[in-house]
């Protein structure tokens, strides 16, 4: 006997939401052939193997109209005791199946066309999806990694610099401390080569069990660029700190972004007292305005400006110096500030 039918099933069969369903017989819900097949094939298979699926027909309430459905039958386990408590039947109409197929086709297209690696891991920590981008970045074939433990494939061992916040910790906990954010990790290519990556995670559920989807981005090139920039800045600072002349930089608003030691000595201030300030913080308004006009000329024209300018020493004395003001450009060639020597 049947004892429960959810609201979607009641709508499909035209059964009143308040009607008592307990005690309903198979023949009241299924076509004759489907009823006989469930008894002869589905129920014994579920008892022996735990699961059965097949096509059948359901009967609309009070009529002889039959509705084609795909049926999945399985045992429902007791939440605390290791034994089944009932048999469940899930039904999908042809429209449901078509929508599910279309959704799966769209999901597959997104996963396959993604330029970033996508790796899905089930509730046991085993890889269930490994898209083409993951194959390229991790240098492993999809068939090679499916069903294997994610931590063994994606990360180096902990004693070799592996990621401490490992995937399987999230899988075991069934939670997502990484949800909504990207974190930098050390990932592992085939052959043992490690590389820096960004990783994000989402959690979904399939058949009541968690599925973890990890999105990776290889940031090796970005890290190399950042290191090259740091090296370049270090070399620049080393050079200008040892030049026997004042060197400083300003942004487009005229704020100091760099000042070498000699320039700070000239102003009789520490470096941290210069950065972020403008000429108006150190010179009389008339002189500061002239410096600002010169800076604006360089910003507007992008040309080098050579001039002899009046300066004030720390003790208030007046000196004249020859200056070269040049534009400072970003990686795209845009003028973003000025440099003076």
MARDRENLO-975374 format. One record per residue (C-alpha): residue in one letter; x, y, z. Coordinates in steps of 0.05 Angstrom, whole numbers, padded with zeros to 5 digits, always signed. Example, Ala and Ser with C-alpha at 12.3 -4.5 7.8 and 13.67 -1.06 7.14 Angstrom:
MARDRENLO-975374
A+00246-00090+00156
S+00273-00021+00143
This chain:
MARDRENLO-975374
X+00000+00000+00000
X+00020+00072-00012
X+00018+00121+00046
X+00046+00188+00021
X+00044+00230-00043
X+00078+00298-00045
X+00043+00361-00071
X+00075+00355-00141
X+00048+00284-00147
X-00021+00305-00125
X-00022+00361-00177
X+00001+00312-00231
X-00054+00261-00215
X-00108+00312-00198
X-00115+00290-00125
X-00141+00341-00075
X-00085+00369-00030
X-00126+00352+00032
X-00148+00283+00011
X-00123+00224+00053
X-00073+00183+00012
X-00055+00130+00063
X-00079+00061+00042
X-00081+00077-00032
X-00069+00016-00076
X-00021+00010-00134
X-00079-00001-00184
X-00108+00067-00163
X-00044+00103-00184
X-00011+00062-00239
X-00033+00032-00305
X-00041-00044-00303
X+00024-00060-00339
X+00064-00013-00295
X+00032-00041-00232
X+00050-00112-00252
X+00121-00091-00271
X+00132-00057-00204
X+00110-00119-00166
X+00147-00169-00209
X+00211-00130-00224
X+00220-00064-00188
X+00206-00083-00116
X+00248-00147-00116
X+00306-00110-00150
X+00303-00054-00098
X+00303-00104-00041
X+00363-00139-00072
X+00404-00083-00102
X+00376-00020-00068
X+00353+00015-00132
X+00312+00007-00196
X+00290+00053-00252
X+00246+00046-00314
X+00190+00076-00354
X+00116+00068-00337
X+00048+00101-00334
X+00009+00134-00278
X-00067+00140-00276
X-00100+00208-00267
X-00148+00205-00209
X-00220+00185-00227
X-00204+00175-00301
X-00173+00124-00348
X-00123+00176-00373
X-00051+00150-00367
X+00010+00195-00360
X+00078+00171-00384
X+00131+00176-00330
X+00202+00153-00314
X+00203+00118-00247
X+00262+00111-00198
X+00252+00066-00138
X+00299+00062-00078
X+00301+00045-00004
X+00297+00101+00048
X+00343+00088+00107
X+00327+00103+00179
X+00366+00167+00199
X+00397+00134+00261
X+00389+00059+00250
X+00423+00022+00194
X+00360-00007+00164
X+00308+00014+00111
X+00241+00042+00134
X+00204+00046+00068
X+00209+00044-00007
X+00206+00110-00045
X+00183+00121-00117
X+00204+00184-00154
X+00168+00201-00219
X+00187+00247-00276
X+00144+00264-00335
X+00171+00271-00405
X+00170+00346-00395
X+00210+00339-00331
X+00260+00295-00366
X+00267+00343-00425
X+00278+00402-00379
X+00329+00362-00338
X+00364+00341-00402
X+00366+00414-00427
X+00393+00438-00360
X+00446+00383-00360
X+00465+00401-00432
X+00472+00474-00412
X+00513+00456-00350
X+00558+00411-00392
X+00569+00466-00444
X+00588+00516-00390
X+00636+00467-00356
X+00667+00444-00422
X+00677+00515-00449
X+00704+00547-00385
X+00775+00574-00392
X+00786+00560-00318
X+00793+00490-00287
X+00730+00462-00256
X+00734+00401-00211
X+00674+00368-00177
X+00684+00325-00115
X+00631+00281-00083
X+00615+00272-00009
X+00670+00219-00004
X+00724+00265-00031
X+00728+00230-00098
X+00733+00269-00164
X+00670+00264-00207
X+00683+00320-00257
X+00747+00346-00289
X+00736+00394-00347
X+00783+00406-00407
X+00814+00468-00374
X+00831+00425-00313
X+00864+00375-00360
X+00907+00430-00390
X+00926+00464-00325
X+00938+00401-00282
X+00965+00363-00343
X+00923+00301-00328
X+00871+00265-00369
X+00799+00264-00343
X+00795+00189-00347
X+00858+00184-00305
X+00831+00224-00246
X+00756+00206-00242
X+00743+00167-00179
X+00809+00185-00146
X+00818+00225-00082
X+00820+00299-00096
X+00876+00317-00048
X+00921+00265-00080
X+00911+00297-00148
X+00904+00371-00136
X+00954+00388-00082
X+01025+00369-00061
X+01034+00331+00005
X+01034+00375+00068
X+01108+00361+00080
X+01123+00388+00010
X+01087+00454+00019
X+01017+00428+00007
X+00954+00469+00020
X+00936+00465+00095
X+00863+00482+00082
X+00853+00420+00039
X+00792+00401-00001
X+00775+00339+00039
X+00770+00380+00104
X+00711+00416+00073
X+00682+00351+00046
X+00688+00316+00114
X+00657+00375+00150
X+00603+00384+00098
X+00610+00459+00104
X+00637+00516+00063
X+00684+00564+00098
X+00710+00581+00028
X+00641+00599+00000
X+00637+00668-00031
X+00712+00680-00032
X+00774+00661-00070
X+00835+00637-00033
X+00906+00627-00058
X+00932+00555-00056
X+00992+00516-00079
X+00968+00466-00132
X+01002+00406-00164
X+01012+00388-00237
X+01026+00318-00262
X+01100+00304-00254
X+01105+00339-00186
X+01110+00412-00209
X+01073+00460-00162
X+01042+00526-00183
X+01003+00582-00149
X+00928+00583-00160
X+00865+00617-00136
X+00810+00570-00113
X+00736+00581-00100
X+00682+00532-00080
X+00607+00521-00086
X+00564+00467-00053
X+00504+00434-00085
X+00466+00370-00070
X+00452+00308-00112
X+00407+00253-00086
X+00411+00285-00017
X+00487+00284-00014
X+00535+00343-00019
X+00574+00357-00083
X+00632+00405-00079
X+00652+00443-00142
X+00720+00476-00142
X+00740+00531-00190
X+00814+00542-00201
X+00854+00597-00235
X+00928+00590-00251
X+00961+00654-00227
X+01032+00636-00245
X+01039+00692-00296
X+01009+00743-00249
X+01057+00722-00194
X+01116+00728-00242
X+01093+00797-00263
X+01085+00819-00191
X+01154+00794-00174
X+01184+00828-00235
X+01150+00893-00213
X+01178+00886-00142
X+01247+00872-00170
X+01242+00932-00216
X+01219+00977-00159
X+01275+00952-00114
X+01327+00966-00169
X+01298+01035-00182
X+01299+01053-00108
X+01370+01027-00101
X+01393+01070-00159
X+01359+01135-00140
X+01378+01129-00066
X+01451+01131-00087
X+01446+01187-00138
X+01477+01254-00115
X+01413+01291-00133
X+01342+01300-00110
X+01293+01251-00141
X+01218+01248-00127
X+01153+01226-00159
X+01082+01254-00155
X+01014+01228-00177
X+00964+01265-00221
X+00939+01304-00161
X+01009+01329-00144
X+01018+01283-00083
X+01087+01256-00070
X+01090+01180-00082
X+01166+01173-00075
X+01224+01215-00049
X+01296+01195-00044
X+01338+01207+00018
X+01373+01269-00009
X+01307+01304-00025
X+01282+01288+00046
X+01346+01318+00074
X+01335+01380+00032
X+01266+01389+00063
X+01292+01368+00132
X+01237+01316+00140
X+01231+01241+00143
X+01207+01201+00083
X+01140+01183+00115
X+01128+01258+00125
X+01133+01269+00050
X+01092+01213+00020
X+01020+01235+00007
X+01036+01309+00016
X+01039+01363-00038
X+01085+01422-00052
X+01036+01466-00013
X+01056+01430+00050
X+01130+01450+00042
X+01134+01514+00001
X+01102+01582+00000
X+01038+01585-00040
X+01068+01625-00099
X+01125+01576-00107
X+01081+01515-00097
X+01032+01540-00150
X+01090+01547-00200
X+01112+01475-00186
X+01040+01452-00196
X+01035+01488-00263
X+01099+01454-00287
X+01072+01386-00265
X+01006+01398-00302
X+01044+01418-00365
X+01081+01351-00364
X+01016+01313-00350
X+00979+01347-00407
X+01034+01344-00460
X+01071+01281-00440
X+01135+01317-00455
X+01199+01327-00414
X+01204+01395-00382
X+01272+01425-00367
X+01273+01486-00323
X+01313+01526-00272
X+01272+01532-00210
X+01278+01568-00144
X+01283+01525-00081
X+01284+01540-00007
X+01334+01504+00037
X+01316+01478+00106
X+01345+01541+00139
X+01304+01587+00093
X+01359+01602+00043
X+01345+01610-00031
X+01379+01568-00084
X+01369+01556-00158
X+01370+01486-00187
X+01363+01455-00256
X+01306+01406-00259
X+01282+01354-00308
X+01209+01335-00302
X+01187+01273-00340
X+01120+01237-00346
X+01108+01172-00308
X+01068+01123-00350
X+01031+01059-00331
X+01035+00992-00368
X+00985+01017-00419
X+01023+01080-00435
X+00977+01128-00398
X+01010+01186-00361
X+00995+01176-00287
X+01045+01223-00253
X+01110+01261-00258
X+01182+01248-00238
X+01231+01302-00222
X+01307+01299-00219
